[in-house]
């Protein structure tokens, strides 16, 4: 029996025990995940084993959104099936327990370090140094900047942008029509159990949609605007990188579509759900002069480990 899983479930129950909306959502997706594990194909593309020098991840980009929004050469494009419906699931099923010492991973998503931090030659954690408190995410311009600084000719490069994942950056605040979201501080703060605000205020736009507080078209508009924004920086990055580049995604989003086999609608990206909206993602290839990739030597790995330790120590001293 997985004790860590049991502890995690217990922590969540303690936080949300008096919130009926949380119970409804938790049981909905737990049951749906069980059904999908029994009835749906759990496979998907093995991302690191594909042919690429640079892999650009657009977090939470479903295939139909990409096809509707981006102008690209269809000859170099296909839909693929992702191994996960969340970033964590995608990371675990593609990288966990495997070693890729020929790969540098530049990421705006903290789950990379938390879940597969020892799988790569180097992880560049953009979210640690370039998180924009005002917008509540890492901006694509900063991810591009770190990717170019981290590029090495003899290593594969993964660049993980946070967009088009919510929050929607370019949409003006008035798109919410007065809608207020519950902050993470309020959700996880010490006074949470005395609060009833979750019954009035959602955590994010997908909960707002589920609660009937916002229009589906507005959500799609915001989702699309995030993709349009990040694509400007993706194109600039591709132009500056040598080698073959692939643009794809870890998972998609559900905006009220019916969950397969069940009379239940899905919102956001719950784990274990094998709906097309969640697991069908884009795969767009850009050809370039191929690089000679090689795994790091023992000496190079040791040097990299020491540099990382020194950086951590320096940070602690400054703090």
Buried (B, 14 or more C-beta within 10 A) or exposed (E): EEEEEEEEEEEEEEBBEBBEBBEEBBEBBEEBBEBBEEEBEEEBBEBBEEEBBBBBBBBBBBBBBBEEBBEBEEEEBEBBBBBBBBBBBBBBBBBEEEEBBBBBBBBBBBBBBEBBEEBBBBBBBBBEEBBEEEEEBBBBEBBBBBBBEBBBEEBBBBBBBBBBBBBBBEBEEEBBEEBEBBEEEBBEEEEBEEBEBBEEBBBEBBBBBBBEBBEEEBBBEBBBBBBEBBBEBBBBBBEEBEBBBBBBBBBBBBBEBEBBBBEBBBBBBBBBBBBBBBBBBBBBBBEBEEBEBEBBEEEBBEEBEEEEEEEEEEEEEEE
